[in-house]
């Protein structure tokens, strides 16, 4: 699949003011919904202030519509299976937060309602973040309203870099050299962990080398993980651990949360982490205040290595009995004050360009680096209902772990992963 990059013009062009751009102007159904209740599922853990946030959203929602808002927090780890069960049993909520790689899957099942008419009526055409629109679209129909976007860049210990005289790397060669210096200057830390159970940390090196995760020709998907370019990127990434001692054997089974925890404990010099993690790091270890920074993932010889533009949509279920009321809530959450506030609290970027402009304009130095990554190096995973099954199978993670453990060579592991991914993506 061709990678889609977010154009710099999105940030440079000021969007027109929207009628829904304040938390009190919702663009709702225009009817009194007193006595009704809107049921919403939101993923837990994205925003540590979510309880208080949704109390205020609920108050505003009731003020505007007369209806009550019932928000249920759902664990990410349990969410996919819960969605599948609810869809099969006809017990879905009116609206739910859906991860960008899930939306197409649920839309294909017929569970989600199309949103194009609502978006057009609200004057939002062309004013939503392109990458999130792409991920929320199936067969030219939008089923996922862009809510927030996140991207991964490199977070590093500025105090350690400065003490060792390390400049921020701008190429892969410089990145590798920084690791070698960190090993010498700070032998007690992990210079750069290569996590085996964290697929999103692998893809920047695939894309950075010019490879692809998977591409579609006609009706057929083909994984590109076994191409020469992809293999070069995978080899560079895993060789950081195997040949250059950047990591630790324990990291072979690490998830992204393990990378974050070890960084927060002061055990890591630099790591690829999400734009939402700096606040969590400082919450876990306030002593790191003023000692962390970020920079875009360096390109192979220049520029930026692309990183997945992830995040979440808000999706309306076809089973909702009051879709206009549901859209009122979606509009409140995805445009204007509430959208900007959610982004600020959670460390993500809003999915609507007016709110995105405001967030970037007021961003601190750490956030600016993530904004640069997002705009100049944000990439999309294959938009297909089947990619969720690839992730459930842990195809990419298994590939990386087999390389790190010495069980397979890069060539063997990537060939096996590509075959498995291609098979899953083309299953009927």
C-alpha positions in Angstrom: 0.0 0.0 0.0 1.3 3.4 -0.9 2.3 5.4 2.2 0.3 8.6 2.7 2.0 11.6 4.3 0.2 14.4 5.9 0.8 17.6 3.8 2.6 20.4 5.5 -0.2 22.7 4.2 -2.6 21.2 6.7 -0.7 23.1 9.4 0.1 26.1 7.3 -3.4 26.8 6.2 -5.8 28.2 8.7 -9.2 26.5 8.5 -12.4 28.5 8.5 -14.2 28.9 11.8 -16.8 26.2 12.3 -20.2 26.4 14.0 -19.2 23.4 16.1 -15.9 24.9 17.2 -16.9 25.7 20.7 -17.8 23.2 23.4 -21.3 24.7 23.6 -22.1 24.7 19.9 -22.6 21.1 19.0 -24.4 21.1 15.6 -26.9 18.6 17.1 -30.2 17.2 16.1 -32.2 20.4 16.9 -34.8 18.4 18.8 -35.3 18.0 22.6 -34.0 14.6 23.6 -35.0 14.9 27.3 -35.3 11.5 28.9 -33.1 9.7 26.4 -29.7 8.2 27.2 -26.7 8.0 24.8 -24.5 5.0 25.5 -20.8 5.4 24.7 -17.7 3.2 25.0 -14.4 4.9 25.5 -11.0 3.1 25.8 -9.4 3.4 29.3 -6.0 4.7 29.9 -5.6 7.2 27.1 -6.3 10.2 29.4 -5.6 10.1 33.1 -8.1 12.9 33.6 -10.9 11.2 31.7 -13.3 10.9 34.6 -13.4 14.6 35.2 -13.3 15.4 31.5 -16.4 13.3 30.7 -18.3 14.7 33.7 -18.0 18.1 32.1 -18.8 16.7 28.6 -21.9 15.0 30.0 -23.1 18.2 31.7 -22.6 20.1 28.4 -24.3 17.4 26.4 -27.3 17.4 28.7 -27.5 21.2 28.6 -27.5 21.2 24.8 -29.8 18.2 24.2 -31.6 17.3 27.4 -30.3 13.7 27.1 -28.1 11.9 29.5 -24.6 10.7 28.6 -23.6 7.2 29.8 -19.8 6.7 29.2 -18.4 3.3 29.9 -14.6 2.9 30.0 -13.3 -0.3 28.3 -9.9 -1.9 28.6 -7.9 -1.8 25.3 -6.8 -5.4 25.9 -10.4 -6.7 26.1 -12.0 -4.3 23.6 -11.7 -6.1 20.3 -13.3 -9.3 21.6 -16.0 -7.3 23.4 -16.9 -5.5 20.2 -17.1 -8.7 18.2 -19.4 -10.2 20.9 -21.6 -7.1 21.1 -21.9 -6.9 17.3 -22.9 -10.6 17.1 -25.4 -10.2 20.0 -26.9 -6.9 19.0 -25.8 -5.2 22.2 -23.6 -2.5 20.8 -23.6 1.1 22.3 -24.6 4.1 20.2 -21.0 5.2 19.8 -17.6 3.8 20.6 -14.0 4.7 20.3 -12.4 2.4 17.7 -8.7 2.0 17.0 -7.7 3.0 13.5 -6.9 -0.6 12.5 -10.3 -1.8 13.7 -12.7 0.6 12.0 -12.6 -1.0 8.6 -13.2 -4.4 10.1 -16.3 -3.4 12.0 -17.5 -1.4 9.0 -17.2 -4.4 6.7 -19.4 -6.4 9.1 -22.2 -3.9 8.6 -22.1 -2.8 12.3 -21.1 0.9 11.7 -23.2 3.7 10.2 -21.8 5.9 7.4 -20.8 9.4 8.5 -20.2 11.3 5.2 -23.5 13.2 5.2 -23.0 14.4 8.7 -19.5 15.5 7.9 -20.6 17.4 4.8 -23.5 19.0 6.6 -21.2 20.2 9.4 -18.9 21.8 6.8 -16.0 19.5 7.8 -15.1 18.1 4.3 -11.3 18.7 3.8 -10.9 19.8 7.4 -10.1 16.5 9.0 -6.6 15.0 9.3 -6.0 13.0 6.1 -4.4 10.0 7.6 -7.2 9.4 10.1 -9.8 9.9 7.3 -8.0 7.3 5.2 -7.9 4.8 8.1 -11.6 5.4 8.8 -12.8 4.9 5.2 -13.9 1.6 3.6 -15.1 1.5 0.0 -15.1 5.3 -0.3 -17.4 5.7 2.7 -16.3 7.2 6.0 -17.2 5.1 9.1 -14.7 6.5 11.6 -14.8 10.2 12.6 -11.2 11.3 13.3 -10.9 12.0 17.0 -7.2 12.0 17.9 -3.9 11.0 16.3 -0.6 9.8 17.8 2.8 9.2 16.3 6.0 7.7 17.6 9.4 9.4 17.6 12.5 9.1 19.7 12.5 10.2 23.3 15.9 10.6 24.8 17.8 11.7 28.0 19.0 15.2 27.2 21.2 15.2 30.3 23.0 12.0 29.3 23.4 13.2 25.7 24.8 16.5 26.7 27.2 15.1 29.2 28.6 12.6 26.6 28.7 15.3 23.9 26.2 13.5 21.6 24.4 15.5 19.0 20.8 14.6 18.0 21.2 12.0 15.2 19.9 12.9 11.8 20.9 9.7 9.9 21.0 6.0 10.7 24.8 6.1 10.8 24.6 8.9 13.4 22.0 7.0 15.3 24.3 4.0 15.5 27.2 6.1 16.5 25.1 7.7 19.3 24.5 4.2 20.6 28.2 3.3 20.6 28.9 6.5 22.6 26.1 5.8 25.1 27.6 2.3 25.7 30.9 3.9 26.6 29.7 6.9 28.5 26.9 5.2 30.5 27.6 1.5 30.6 24.9 0.9 33.2 22.0 2.0 30.9 20.4 0.4 27.9 21.3 2.7 25.0 18.3 1.8 22.8 16.0 -1.2 23.5 14.9 -3.3 20.6 11.5 -4.6 21.8 10.4 -7.9 20.4 6.7 -7.6 21.2 6.1 -4.2 19.8 5.3 -4.2 16.1 4.9 -0.4 15.7 8.6 0.0 16.7 9.6 -2.1 13.7 7.8 -0.4 10.8 9.7 2.9 10.8 12.9 1.0 9.9 11.0 -0.9 7.1 9.6 2.3 5.7 12.8 4.2 6.3 14.7 1.7 4.1 12.1 2.2 1.3 10.2 -1.0 2.1 6.4 -1.6 2.5 4.3 -3.6 5.0 1.8 -4.7 2.4 0.5 -3.4 -1.0 -2.7 -4.0 -2.9 -3.0 -4.7 -6.6 -6.5 -5.3 -7.8 -8.2 -7.4 -5.1 -4.9 -9.0 -3.9 -2.7 -8.0 -1.0 1.0 -8.8 -1.0 3.2 -8.3 2.0 6.5 -6.5 1.3 8.3 -7.5 4.5 10.5 -9.9 2.5 11.6 -7.4 -0.1 15.3 -6.4 -0.2 14.6 -2.9 1.1 12.4 -4.1 4.0 15.0 -6.7 4.9 17.7 -4.0 5.0 15.6 -2.0 7.4 14.8 -5.0 9.6 18.4 -6.0 9.7 19.5 -2.5 10.7 17.0 -2.5 13.5 17.7 -5.9 14.9 21.5 -5.5 14.4 21.4 -2.6 16.8 20.8 -5.2 19.4 22.6 -8.2 17.9 25.8 -6.6 16.6 26.0 -3.3 18.4 24.8 -4.1 21.9 22.2 -1.4 22.1 19.6 -3.5 23.9 19.2 -6.4 26.4 18.2 -10.0 25.9 15.2 -9.3 28.1 13.8 -6.9 25.6 13.1 -9.7 23.2 9.7 -10.1 25.0 9.2 -6.4 25.8 6.0 -4.6 24.8 5.9 -0.8 24.4 4.8 -0.5 28.0 8.0 -2.2 29.1 10.0 0.3 27.1 8.2 3.1 28.8 8.6 1.7 32.3 12.3 1.1 31.9 12.8 4.6 30.5 10.9 6.1 33.4 13.1 4.1 35.8 16.2 5.7 34.3 17.4 2.6 32.7 17.3 3.7 29.0 19.1 6.3 27.1 16.8 6.7 24.1 13.8 4.8 22.7 11.0 5.0 20.1 7.9 6.0 22.0 4.6 7.6 21.4 3.7 11.3 21.6 1.4 10.4 24.5 4.2 9.0 26.7 6.3 12.0 28.0 3.6 13.0 30.5 3.4 9.4 31.7 7.2 9.2 32.1 7.2 12.4 34.2 4.3 11.2 36.2 6.1 8.0 37.0 9.4 9.7 37.7 9.2 13.5 38.4 13.0 13.6 38.8 13.3 13.4 35.0 11.7 16.8 34.6 13.9 18.8 32.3 16.0 15.8 31.4 14.1 14.4 28.5 13.7 15.5 24.9 12.5 14.1 21.6 13.5 14.1 17.9 12.0 12.6 14.8 13.2 9.1 13.8 16.1 9.8 11.5 16.0 8.8 7.8 18.4 6.3 6.5 20.7 9.0 5.0 18.6 12.1 5.4 15.1 13.3 6.4 12.7 11.3 8.6 11.9 7.6 8.7 8.1 7.3 8.6 6.2 6.3 11.7 2.6 5.0 11.9 0.0 7.7 12.3 -2.2 5.9 14.8 -4.9 7.0 17.1 -8.7 6.6 17.3 -12.0 7.2 15.6 -15.4 7.7 17.1 -17.7 5.4 15.3 -21.5 5.4 15.3 -23.2 2.0 15.3 -25.9 1.2 12.8 -28.1 -0.1 15.7 -28.3 3.4 17.3 -31.9 4.5 17.6 -31.0 8.2 17.5 -28.2 8.9 15.1 -28.6 12.6 15.1 -28.2 12.7 18.9 -25.1 10.4 18.5 -23.7 12.9 16.0 -24.2 15.7 18.4 -21.8 14.0 20.9 -19.3 13.1 18.1 -19.2 16.7 17.0 -18.6 17.9 20.6 -15.7 15.4 21.0 -14.0 15.9 17.6 -14.1 19.6 17.0 -13.4 22.7 19.0 -12.7 23.1 22.7 -13.2 19.6 23.9 -11.1 18.2 21.1 -8.3 20.5 21.9 -8.5 19.8 25.6 -8.5 16.1 25.1 -5.4 16.3 23.0 -3.7 18.5 25.5 -4.4 16.2 28.4 -3.6 13.0 26.7 -0.5 14.0 24.6 -2.2 13.3 21.3 -3.1 15.5 18.3 -6.7 16.4 17.4 -8.2 14.9 14.3 -9.7 18.2 13.1 -7.4 20.8 11.5 -8.5 23.9 13.3 -7.9 22.2 16.7 -4.7 20.7 15.3 -3.4 24.1 14.4 -4.1 25.4 17.9 -2.4 22.4 19.5 0.7 22.7 17.4 0.9 26.5 17.8 1.0 26.1 21.6 3.2 23.0 21.7 6.3 22.7 23.8 9.7 21.7 22.4 9.0 18.0 23.0 5.6 18.0 21.3 7.0 20.0 18.4 9.3 17.1 17.5 6.3 14.8 17.4 4.4 17.3 15.3 7.3 17.3 12.8 7.2 13.5 12.7 3.4 13.5 12.2 3.4 16.1 9.4 6.6 15.1 7.5 6.8 11.4 8.4 3.4 10.0 9.3 2.5 6.7 7.5 -0.5 4.4 7.3 -0.7 0.7 7.8 -2.7 -1.3 5.2 -6.4 -0.1 5.4 -8.2 -3.4 5.2 -10.6 -5.3 7.6 -8.0 -8.1 7.7 -5.1 -6.2 9.2 -6.6 -6.6 12.7 -6.2 -10.3 12.2 -2.5 -9.9 11.2 -2.0 -8.0 14.5 -3.9 -10.6 16.5 -1.6 -13.2 15.0 1.4 -11.1 16.0 3.0 -11.8 12.7 5.5 -8.9 12.8 6.3 -9.5 16.5 7.0 -13.2 15.9 9.3 -12.2 13.1 11.4 -9.8 15.2 11.5 -12.2 18.2 12.7 -15.1 16.0 15.6 -12.8 14.7 16.5 -11.5 18.2 16.6 -15.0 19.7 18.8 -16.3 16.9 16.2 -18.8 15.8 16.0 -17.4 12.2 17.9 -15.1 10.0 16.4 -11.9 8.8 15.8 -13.5 5.4 14.1 -16.5 6.8 12.0 -14.6 9.4 10.8 -11.9 7.0 9.9 -14.5 4.3 7.8 -16.5 6.8 6.2 -13.3 8.1 5.4 -12.0 4.6 3.8 -15.4 3.6 1.7 -15.4 6.7 0.6 -11.8 6.3 -0.3 -12.3 2.7 -2.3 -15.3 3.5 -4.3 -13.6 6.2 -4.9 -10.4 4.2 -6.4 -12.5 1.3 -8.6 -14.9 3.3 -12.2 -14.8 2.3 
